[in-house]
Structure formats: structure tokens, C-alpha cells
Amino acid sequence: MCKLVGLTGAADLVSTESGNLVRAAVSKCELMTMHTAKHTFATQSLLRGIPVEVLQKVLGHQKIQTTLIYAKIVEDFQHQTMRRVWGGVSAGPAAEVSQVCAVEPLAA
């Protein structure tokens, strides 16, 4: 699946052996697990606007509370992004801001 979506690059895998840090370049495909893929799918789906109730059915969760774990992660991410974006706004006039919103067309 990783190869199909273009995750073919290398990542640094850091571990310890006998108290020493060992670094190795490992293919991202080797690091992907079903848990990672499911987690990524769930958070990306919520970020793209899928209702939690729909995601609950897709993931096969019997209790909505299980699905809401992903919603909490998305909510935390949104708050962090808002703080980062709004925390850097200058107190000066709006003319100082060169770009308010960048919208780029989807690739065909």
C-alpha cells in the first residue's frame, strides 16, 4: 500500500544497543503497520470533514467513544494550528499581511 501512495523514501530508525544509539536508514514501507495505516486514515478522514458517526461505521467500532479518540487528536491538532497561526499575527495594520489565504487548485 505504501508504494501505491508514494511512501518509498527512507526514514531514520533510531534504537539503542548496549547503551549506544544506533541509527539506520529504513524504507518507510517497512515501518508501516496496519495500526499506523488505520490511525492515519481515521485522522485524515476527520480532518477532511467525514462525520464521526460515518467513520465509526467504516472503522467497525461498536462504541462512538472509541472513534472519538481520533476526534480528540484532530481537535488538539486544530487548536495547535490556530495558536500557531494567530500567535504570529502582528498588531499592525492589515496591510502588513501580504497573504491571508492561499488556495491552490487540485492536481488533475
N, CA, C and O atoms as a MOPAC input file, in Angstrom:
PM7 MOZYME 1SCF
protein

 N      0.83000 1    -1.18100 1     0.00000 1
 C      0.00000 1     0.00000 1     0.00000 1
 C      0.87900 1     1.25000 1     0.00000 1
 O      0.57800 1     2.22600 1    -0.68800 1
 N      1.95400 1     1.21700 1     0.76500 1
 C      2.84300 1     2.37900 1     0.83700 1
 C      3.40200 1     2.73800 1    -0.52800 1
 O      3.48600 1     3.91400 1    -0.88000 1
 N      3.77800 1     1.74600 1    -1.28300 1
 C      4.33800 1     2.00400 1    -2.60600 1
 C      3.30300 1     2.64600 1    -3.51800 1
 O      3.64400 1     3.50400 1    -4.33200 1
 N      2.03400 1     2.23800 1    -3.39300 1
 C      0.97500 1     2.80300 1    -4.22800 1
 C      0.75700 1     4.28300 1    -3.97400 1
 O      0.42800 1     5.02700 1    -4.89800 1
 N      0.93700 1     4.72600 1    -2.71800 1
 C      0.71300 1     6.13400 1    -2.38600 1
 C      2.00700 1     6.94700 1    -2.38500 1
 O      1.99600 1     8.13400 1    -2.06000 1
 N      3.10700 1     6.31500 1    -2.74500 1
 C      4.35200 1     7.05000 1    -2.90800 1
 C      5.22300 1     7.16400 1    -1.67400 1
 O      6.14400 1     7.98100 1    -1.65100 1
 N      4.96100 1     6.37100 1    -0.64700 1
 C      5.81200 1     6.40400 1     0.55100 1
 C      6.97300 1     5.43900 1     0.36100 1
 O      7.02400 1     4.37800 1     0.98300 1
 N      7.89000 1     5.81500 1    -0.49500 1
 C      9.00300 1     4.92500 1    -0.81700 1
 C     10.32900 1     5.42600 1    -0.27400 1
 O     11.34700 1     4.74500 1    -0.40500 1
 N     10.33500 1     6.59600 1     0.32800 1
 C     11.57800 1     7.16700 1     0.84500 1
 C     12.05500 1     6.45200 1     2.09500 1
 O     11.40900 1     5.53400 1     2.60100 1
 N     13.19600 1     6.89500 1     2.57300 1
 C     13.79500 1     6.31100 1     3.77200 1
 C     13.49100 1     7.17300 1     4.99100 1
 O     13.27600 1     8.38100 1     4.88800 1
 N     13.47900 1     6.52300 1     6.13200 1
 C     13.30500 1     7.20300 1     7.41400 1
 C     14.43200 1     6.74100 1     8.33400 1
 O     14.95100 1     5.63400 1     8.18500 1
 N     14.80200 1     7.58800 1     9.27700 1
 C     15.81400 1     7.19500 1    10.26300 1
 C     15.16100 1     6.37700 1    11.35500 1
 O     14.20400 1     6.82600 1    11.98500 1
 N     15.66600 1     5.19400 1    11.57900 1
 C     15.21500 1     4.35000 1    12.67200 1
 C     16.30900 1     4.38800 1    13.73300 1
 O     17.43700 1     3.96000 1    13.49200 1
 N     15.96600 1     4.90100 1    14.90100 1
 C     16.94700 1     5.05600 1    15.96800 1
 C     16.61700 1     4.05300 1    17.06900 1
 O     15.47500 1     3.95900 1    17.51900 1
 N     17.62600 1     3.31100 1    17.49200 1
 C     17.45400 1     2.33600 1    18.56900 1
 C     18.69600 1     2.37900 1    19.45800 1
 O     19.66800 1     3.07300 1    19.15900 1
 N     18.64400 1     1.63400 1    20.53800 1
 C     19.80600 1     1.55000 1    21.42100 1
 C     20.27800 1     0.10600 1    21.48500 1
 O     19.48300 1    -0.83000 1    21.56400 1
 N     21.58900 1    -0.04200 1    21.44900 1
 C     22.21400 1    -1.34900 1    21.59600 1
 C     23.37700 1    -1.19900 1    22.56100 1
 O     24.32500 1    -0.45900 1    22.29700 1
 N     23.29900 1    -1.89600 1    23.66100 1
 C     24.34000 1    -1.82900 1    24.69500 1
 C     24.57400 1    -0.40100 1    25.15600 1
 O     25.71000 1    -0.01400 1    25.42800 1
 N     23.51100 1     0.38200 1    25.24600 1
 C     23.60000 1     1.74800 1    25.73400 1
 C     24.02500 1     2.76800 1    24.68700 1
 O     24.13900 1     3.95400 1    24.99900 1
 N     24.25800 1     2.33700 1    23.46700 1
 C     24.66900 1     3.24100 1    22.39000 1
 C     23.51800 1     3.44800 1    21.41400 1
 O     22.75900 1     2.52300 1    21.12300 1
 N     23.40200 1     4.68000 1    20.91200 1
 C     22.39500 1     4.96800 1    19.90500 1
 C     22.84800 1     4.41100 1    18.56600 1
 O     23.98800 1     4.60400 1    18.14400 1
 N     21.92700 1     3.71400 1    17.90900 1
 C     22.21700 1     3.15400 1    16.59700 1
 C     21.19800 1     3.71900 1    15.62100 1
 O     19.99300 1     3.64800 1    15.86000 1
 N     21.68000 1     4.27400 1    14.53300 1
 C     20.82800 1     4.88100 1    13.51700 1
 C     20.91700 1     4.05700 1    12.24400 1
 O     21.99900 1     3.65500 1    11.81800 1
 N     19.74700 1     3.81000 1    11.64100 1
 C     19.72400 1     3.07000 1    10.38100 1
 C     18.66800 1     3.67300 1     9.46800 1
 O     17.59200 1     4.06500 1     9.92000 1
 N     18.98300 1     3.74400 1     8.17900 1
 C     18.00400 1     4.20100 1     7.19100 1
 C     17.13700 1     3.00600 1     6.81700 1
 O     17.63800 1     1.96800 1     6.38400 1
 N     15.82200 1     3.17200 1     6.99300 1
 C     14.88000 1     2.09100 1     6.72900 1
 C     13.79700 1     2.62800 1     5.80300 1
 O     13.38000 1     3.77800 1     5.93900 1
 N     13.34500 1     1.81600 1     4.87500 1
 C     12.26300 1     2.20400 1     3.98100 1
 C     11.00100 1     2.46300 1     4.79900 1
 O     10.67400 1     1.69800 1     5.70500 1
 N     10.29000 1     3.55300 1     4.47300 1
 C      9.04800 1     3.86200 1     5.17400 1
 C      8.04700 1     2.71700 1     5.05400 1
 O      7.23300 1     2.49800 1     5.95200 1
 N      8.11200 1     1.98900 1     3.93900 1
 C      7.21600 1     0.84500 1     3.75200 1
 C      7.42100 1    -0.21100 1     4.83100 1
 O      6.46800 1    -0.87100 1     5.24800 1
 N      8.64500 1    -0.37000 1     5.27600 1
 C      8.93600 1    -1.36300 1     6.31100 1
 C      8.37700 1    -0.95100 1     7.67100 1
 O      8.09700 1    -1.80400 1     8.51300 1
 N      8.21600 1     0.34700 1     7.88400 1
 C      7.75100 1     0.83700 1     9.17600 1
 C      6.22800 1     0.90000 1     9.27500 1
 O      5.68700 1     0.99000 1    10.37700 1
 N      5.53400 1     0.85300 1     8.14600 1
 C      4.07700 1     0.97100 1     8.14000 1
 C      3.43400 1    -0.30100 1     8.69400 1
 O      3.75600 1    -1.41400 1     8.27800 1
 N      2.52500 1    -0.10600 1     9.63300 1
 C      1.76300 1    -1.22200 1    10.18900 1
 C      0.28500 1    -0.97500 1     9.91100 1
 O     -0.09300 1     0.12800 1     9.51600 1
 N     -0.53800 1    -1.97100 1    10.10800 1
 C     -1.97500 1    -1.78700 1     9.93100 1
 C     -2.50000 1    -0.75000 1    10.92000 1
 O     -3.38300 1     0.03800 1    10.58300 1
 N     -1.96200 1    -0.74600 1    12.13800 1
 C     -2.39200 1     0.23700 1    13.14000 1
 C     -2.07900 1     1.65400 1    12.65500 1
 O     -2.91800 1     2.55000 1    12.75400 1
 N     -0.87400 1     1.84900 1    12.13500 1
 C     -0.48500 1     3.16500 1    11.63400 1
 C     -1.37200 1     3.59300 1    10.46900 1
 O     -1.81100 1     4.74100 1    10.40300 1
 N     -1.63100 1     2.66900 1     9.55700 1
 C     -2.47400 1     2.98000 1     8.40200 1
 C     -3.89900 1     3.32800 1     8.83300 1
 O     -4.48200 1     4.28700 1     8.32600 1
 N     -4.46000 1     2.55700 1     9.76300 1
 C     -5.82600 1     2.81100 1    10.24300 1
 C     -5.89400 1     4.15100 1    10.96700 1
 O     -6.83600 1     4.91900 1    10.77500 1
 N     -4.90600 1     4.42500 1    11.78900 1
 C     -4.85700 1     5.67400 1    12.54600 1
 C     -4.76500 1     6.86900 1    11.58100 1
 O     -5.46600 1     7.86700 1    11.75100 1
 N     -3.90000 1     6.75400 1    10.57800 1
 C     -3.74800 1     7.82100 1     9.59800 1
 C     -5.03800 1     8.02800 1     8.81800 1
 O     -5.46100 1     9.16400 1     8.60100 1
 N     -5.66100 1     6.93800 1     8.39900 1
 C     -6.93000 1     7.03200 1     7.66800 1
 C     -7.98200 1     7.73900 1     8.51300 1
 O     -8.69100 1     8.61200 1     8.01300 1
 N     -8.09100 1     7.37300 1     9.78600 1
 C     -9.11800 1     7.94500 1    10.66200 1
 C     -8.90100 1     9.43800 1    10.87700 1
 O     -9.84100 1    10.22300 1    10.75900 1
 N     -7.67900 1     9.83400 1    11.19000 1
 C     -7.43400 1    11.25400 1    11.45400 1
 C     -7.56600 1    12.07700 1    10.18000 1
 O     -8.11600 1    13.17800 1    10.21800 1
 N     -7.07800 1    11.57300 1     9.05900 1
 C     -7.20900 1    12.30200 1     7.79900 1
 C     -8.67200 1    12.42100 1     7.38000 1
 O     -9.08600 1    13.45400 1     6.85300 1
 N     -9.45200 1    11.37400 1     7.61100 1
 C    -10.87900 1    11.40500 1     7.27100 1
 C    -11.59300 1    12.48600 1     8.06600 1
 O    -12.40300 1    13.23100 1     7.51600 1
 N    -11.29800 1    12.57500 1     9.35400 1
 C    -11.92400 1    13.60100 1    10.19000 1
 C    -11.47200 1    14.99400 1     9.77400 1
 O    -12.28300 1    15.91900 1     9.72500 1
 N    -10.19200 1    15.15100 1     9.47700 1
 C     -9.68700 1    16.45600 1     9.04000 1
 C    -10.33100 1    16.89400 1     7.72600 1
 O    -10.46100 1    18.08900 1     7.46300 1
 N    -10.73200 1    15.92800 1     6.90700 1
 C    -11.34800 1    16.24000 1     5.62100 1
 C    -12.86500 1    16.37300 1     5.71100 1
 O    -13.53400 1    16.61300 1     4.70500 1
 N    -13.40800 1    16.21500 1     6.93000 1
 C    -14.82100 1    16.50800 1     7.13300 1
 C    -15.77000 1    15.33100 1     7.23400 1
 O    -16.98300 1    15.53800 1     7.27500 1
 N    -15.27300 1    14.11000 1     7.27500 1
 C    -16.18100 1    12.97400 1     7.43000 1
 C    -16.77300 1    13.01100 1     8.83700 1
 O    -16.03100 1    13.14700 1     9.81000 1
 N    -18.09800 1    12.89300 1     8.96200 1
 C    -18.71300 1    12.88700 1    10.29200 1
 C    -18.23200 1    11.69100 1    11.13000 1
 O    -17.99300 1    10.60400 1    10.60400 1
 N    -18.09900 1    11.91500 1    12.41400 1
 C    -17.60300 1    10.87500 1    13.32500 1
 C    -18.47100 1     9.62500 1    13.24400 1
 O    -17.95700 1     8.50900 1    13.32200 1
 N    -19.77900 1     9.80100 1    13.08900 1
 C    -20.68500 1     8.65300 1    13.04500 1
 C    -20.42100 1     7.78800 1    11.80600 1
 O    -20.50800 1     6.56200 1    11.87400 1
 N    -20.10000 1     8.42100 1    10.68900 1
 C    -19.78100 1     7.67600 1     9.46700 1
 C    -18.46800 1     6.93400 1     9.66000 1
 O    -18.35800 1     5.76000 1     9.30800 1
 N    -17.46700 1     7.61600 1    10.21900 1
 C    -16.17500 1     6.99600 1    10.45100 1
 C    -16.30100 1     5.81500 1    11.41500 1
 O    -15.61700 1     4.80400 1    11.25500 1
 N    -17.16400 1     5.94500 1    12.39900 1
 C    -17.40600 1     4.85200 1    13.35200 1
 C    -17.82600 1     3.59000 1    12.60100 1
 O    -17.31700 1     2.50500 1    12.88100 1
 N    -18.73500 1     3.72200 1    11.66800 1
 C    -19.21700 1     2.57400 1    10.88800 1
 C    -18.10500 1     2.00500 1    10.00800 1
 O    -17.93300 1     0.79000 1     9.91700 1
 N    -17.35800 1     2.89300 1     9.36500 1
 C    -16.28600 1     2.45200 1     8.46800 1
 C    -15.21800 1     1.67600 1     9.24700 1
 O    -14.71700 1     0.65800 1     8.77100 1
 N    -14.87400 1     2.16000 1    10.44100 1
 C    -13.83500 1     1.51200 1    11.24800 1
 C    -14.34400 1     0.27600 1    11.97800 1
 O    -13.55700 1    -0.52700 1    12.48000 1
 N    -15.67300 1     0.12600 1    12.03600 1
 C    -16.23900 1    -1.03900 1    12.70700 1
 C    -16.28700 1    -0.92400 1    14.21600 1
 O    -16.36200 1    -1.93800 1    14.91000 1
 N    -16.24600 1     0.29500 1    14.73900 1
 C    -16.32300 1     0.49100 1    16.19100 1
 C    -17.76800 1     0.34400 1    16.66100 1
 O    -18.67900 1     0.90800 1    16.05600 1
 N    -17.97700 1    -0.40500 1    17.72900 1
 C    -19.31800 1    -0.53500 1    18.27600 1
 C    -19.69600 1     0.68600 1    19.09900 1
 O    -20.85800 1     1.09400 1    19.11900 1
 N    -18.70900 1     1.27100 1    19.78300 1
 C    -18.97300 1     2.43500 1    20.63500 1
 C    -18.39000 1     3.68700 1    19.99400 1
 O    -17.25700 1     3.68300 1    19.51100 1
 N    -19.16900 1     4.74100 1    19.99700 1
 C    -18.71700 1     6.01700 1    19.43400 1
 C    -17.51600 1     6.56000 1    20.20100 1
 O    -16.69900 1     7.28600 1    19.63600 1
 N    -17.40000 1     6.21400 1    21.48600 1
 C    -16.27500 1     6.69100 1    22.30700 1
 C    -14.93700 1     6.23000 1    21.73800 1
 O    -13.93500 1     6.93900 1    21.83000 1
 N    -14.93100 1     5.04600 1    21.15500 1
 C    -13.68900 1     4.55100 1    20.55500 1
 C    -13.27900 1     5.43500 1    19.38300 1
 O    -12.10100 1     5.76100 1    19.23500 1
 N    -14.23500 1     5.82200 1    18.55800 1
 C    -13.95700 1     6.67400 1    17.40300 1
 C    -13.60700 1     8.08800 1    17.85000 1
 O    -12.81100 1     8.76300 1    17.19700 1
 N    -14.18500 1     8.53600 1    18.94100 1
 C    -13.92900 1     9.89600 1    19.42700 1
 C    -12.48400 1    10.10000 1    19.87100 1
 O    -12.04200 1    11.23800 1    20.02500 1
 N    -11.74600 1     9.01500 1    20.07700 1
 C    -10.31400 1     9.13700 1    20.37800 1
 C     -9.62200 1     9.84700 1    19.21800 1
 O     -8.77400 1    10.71300 1    19.43100 1
 N     -9.98900 1     9.47700 1    17.98800 1
 C     -9.40300 1    10.12300 1    16.80800 1
 C     -9.85900 1    11.57300 1    16.70900 1
 O     -9.08300 1    12.44200 1    16.31000 1
 N    -11.10300 1    11.83700 1    17.06700 1
 C    -11.62000 1    13.20700 1    17.02800 1
 C    -10.86200 1    14.08800 1    18.01500 1
 O    -10.63000 1    15.26300 1    17.73000 1
 N    -10.47200 1    13.55100 1    19.16300 1
 C     -9.70900 1    14.30800 1    20.15000 1
 C     -8.34800 1    14.69900 1    19.58100 1
 O     -7.88200 1    15.81900 1    19.79200 1
 N     -7.71700 1    13.78200 1    18.86500 1
 C     -6.42300 1    14.06500 1    18.24700 1
 C     -6.56900 1    15.17800 1    17.21400 1
 O     -5.74100 1    16.08600 1    17.14900 1
 N     -7.62300 1    15.10300 1    16.41000 1
 C     -7.87300 1    16.12500 1    15.38800 1
 C     -8.14800 1    17.46600 1    16.05200 1
 O     -7.64900 1    18.49600 1    15.59900 1
 N     -8.93900 1    17.46300 1    17.12100 1
 C     -9.24700 1    18.70600 1    17.83500 1
 C     -7.97100 1    19.32900 1    18.40100 1
 O     -7.77600 1    20.53900 1    18.29300 1
 N     -7.10800 1    18.52200 1    18.99900 1
 C     -5.83700 1    19.02700 1    19.53000 1
 C     -4.99100 1    19.63800 1    18.41500 1
 O     -4.39400 1    20.70000 1    18.59400 1
 N     -4.94000 1    18.96100 1    17.25400 1
 C     -4.18100 1    19.46500 1    16.11500 1
 C     -4.74200 1    20.80700 1    15.65000 1
 O     -3.98300 1    21.73200 1    15.36100 1
 N     -6.05800 1    20.91300 1    15.57900 1
 C     -6.67700 1    22.15900 1    15.14400 1
 C     -6.35700 1    23.29400 1    16.11400 1
 O     -6.08200 1    24.41300 1    15.68300 1
 N     -6.38900 1    23.01900 1    17.41400 1
 C     -6.06400 1    24.04000 1    18.40600 1
 C     -4.61200 1    24.48000 1    18.29100 1
 O     -4.31500 1    25.67300 1    18.36400 1
 N     -3.71400 1    23.53000 1    18.11300 1
 C     -2.30200 1    23.86800 1    17.96400 1
 C     -2.07900 1    24.72800 1    16.72200 1
 O     -1.30500 1    25.68600 1    16.75000 1
 N     -2.75600 1    24.38100 1    15.64500 1
 C     -2.62500 1    25.14800 1    14.41000 1
 C     -3.15200 1    26.56000 1    14.59100 1
 O     -2.51500 1    27.51600 1    14.14900 1
 N     -4.30700 1    26.71000 1    15.23300 1
 C     -4.87300 1    28.03300 1    15.47500 1
 C     -3.92800 1    28.87900 1    16.33400 1
 O     -3.70500 1    30.05400 1    16.04300 1
 N     -3.37700 1    28.28000 1    17.38400 1
 C     -2.44400 1    29.03200 1    18.23900 1
 C     -1.20600 1    29.45700 1    17.44700 1
 O     -0.72200 1    30.57800 1    17.60100 1
 N     -0.69900 1    28.56200 1    16.60300 1
 C      0.48300 1    28.88400 1    15.80900 1
 C      0.17200 1    30.00000 1    14.81400 1
 O      0.94800 1    30.94600 1    14.68100 1
 N     -0.94900 1    29.89400 1    14.12100 1
 C     -1.30000 1    30.88300 1    13.10600 1
 C     -1.62200 1    32.22500 1    13.73900 1
 O     -1.09200 1    33.24900 1    13.30700 1
 N     -2.47200 1    32.24500 1    14.74500 1
 C     -2.90200 1    33.50000 1    15.34500 1
 C     -1.86900 1    34.06300 1    16.31000 1
 O     -1.87500 1    35.26500 1    16.57900 1
 N     -0.99600 1    33.23700 1    16.82800 1
 C      0.03800 1    33.71500 1    17.74300 1
 C      1.06800 1    34.57600 1    17.04800 1
 O      1.72100 1    35.39600 1    17.69400 1
 N      1.23400 1    34.40600 1    15.72200 1
 C      2.23600 1    35.15400 1    14.98200 1
 C      1.69900 1    36.39600 1    14.30100 1
 O      2.45400 1    37.07000 1    13.60000 1
 N      0.42000 1    36.73100 1    14.47600 1
 C     -0.17300 1    37.89700 1    13.81800 1
 C      0.34400 1    39.16700 1    14.48300 1
 O      0.31900 1    39.29500 1    15.70700 1
 N      0.81100 1    40.10300 1    13.66200 1
 C      1.31400 1    41.36000 1    14.21500 1
 C      0.15900 1    42.26300 1    14.60700 1
 O     -0.96300 1    42.10700 1    14.12400 1
 N      0.44900 1    43.21000 1    15.49000 1
 C     -0.57900 1    44.14400 1    15.95800 1
 C     -0.77100 1    45.29600 1    14.99000 1
 O     -1.65400 1    46.13200 1    15.18100 1
 N      0.05100 1    45.34400 1    13.95200 1
 C     -0.00200 1    46.44400 1    12.97700 1
 C     -1.19800 1    46.33700 1    12.05700 1
 O     -2.02700 1    45.43800 1    12.19400 1
 N     -1.28100 1    47.28000 1    11.10200 1
 C     -2.40500 1    47.28400 1    10.17300 1
 C     -2.43100 1    46.03700 1     9.29800 1
 O     -1.40400 1    45.39500 1     9.08200 1
 N     -3.60700 1    45.70600 1     8.80300 1
 C     -3.79700 1    44.50900 1     7.99100 1
 C     -2.99000 1    44.57300 1     6.70100 1
 O     -2.69400 1    43.53300 1     6.11300 1
 N     -2.62800 1    45.76800 1     6.25000 1
 C     -1.86500 1    45.91300 1     5.01300 1
 C     -0.49600 1    45.25100 1     5.10700 1
 O      0.10200 1    44.91600 1     4.08400 1
 N      0.01000 1    45.05900 1     6.33900 1
 C      1.31000 1    44.43200 1     6.50100 1
 C      1.27000 1    42.95700 1     6.14000 1
 O      2.30900 1    42.38000 1     5.81900 1
 N      0.12000 1    42.34100 1     6.18200 1
 C     -0.00800 1    40.92100 1     5.87400 1
 C     -0.10300 1    40.78800 1     4.36800 1
 O     -1.05000 1    41.28600 1     3.75800 1
 N      0.87700 1    40.11500 1     3.75600 1
 C      0.91900 1    40.03800 1     2.29800 1
 C     -0.04300 1    39.00400 1     1.74600 1
 O     -0.53200 1    39.14900 1     0.62500 1
 N     -0.32200 1    37.95700 1     2.52100 1
 C     -1.21000 1    36.92300 1     2.02100 1
 C     -2.04200 1    36.39000 1     3.17300 1
 O     -1.50200 1    35.93100 1     4.17900 1
 N     -3.34300 1    36.45200 1     3.02500 1
 C     -4.23300 1    35.98600 1     4.08100 1
 C     -4.54600 1    34.52300 1     3.91300 1
 O     -4.54900 1    33.77400 1     4.89000 1
 N     -4.81300 1    34.09600 1     2.68100 1
 C     -5.20000 1    32.72800 1     2.43100 1
 C     -4.65600 1    32.30100 1     1.08500 1
 O     -4.80200 1    33.01500 1     0.09300 1
 N     -4.03000 1    31.13900 1     1.04900 1
 C     -3.53600 1    30.61400 1    -0.21200 1
 C     -4.39400 1    29.43400 1    -0.62700 1
 O     -4.51900 1    28.46100 1     0.11700 1
 N     -4.97400 1    29.51200 1    -1.78900 1
 C     -5.78000 1    28.42400 1    -2.31200 1
 C     -5.12800 1    27.94800 1    -3.58900 1
 O     -4.93200 1    28.72300 1    -4.52500 1
 N     -4.79500 1    26.68200 1    -3.62400 1
 C     -4.16500 1    26.13100 1    -4.81300 1
 C     -5.08500 1    25.09200 1    -5.43100 1
 O     -5.72100 1    24.33000 1    -4.70400 1
 N     -5.17100 1    25.04200 1    -6.74600 1
 C     -6.05500 1    24.06400 1    -7.39400 1
 C     -5.56000 1    22.64700 1    -7.17200 1
 O     -4.36400 1    22.40700 1    -7.00800 1
 N     -6.50100 1    21.71200 1    -7.16800 1
 C     -6.13700 1    20.29800 1    -7.03600 1
 C     -5.43600 1    19.83800 1    -8.30700 1
 O     -5.76700 1    20.28000 1    -9.40800 1
 N     -4.47400 1    18.95500 1    -8.14300 1
 C     -3.77500 1    18.41200 1    -9.29700 1
 C     -4.72600 1    17.52500 1   -10.09100 1
 O     -5.49000 1    16.75200 1    -9.51300 1
 N     -4.68000 1    17.63400 1   -11.36900 1
 C     -5.58600 1    16.85300 1   -12.21800 1
 C     -5.09800 1    15.43400 1   -12.37600 1
 O     -5.73800 1    14.63400 1   -13.05800 1

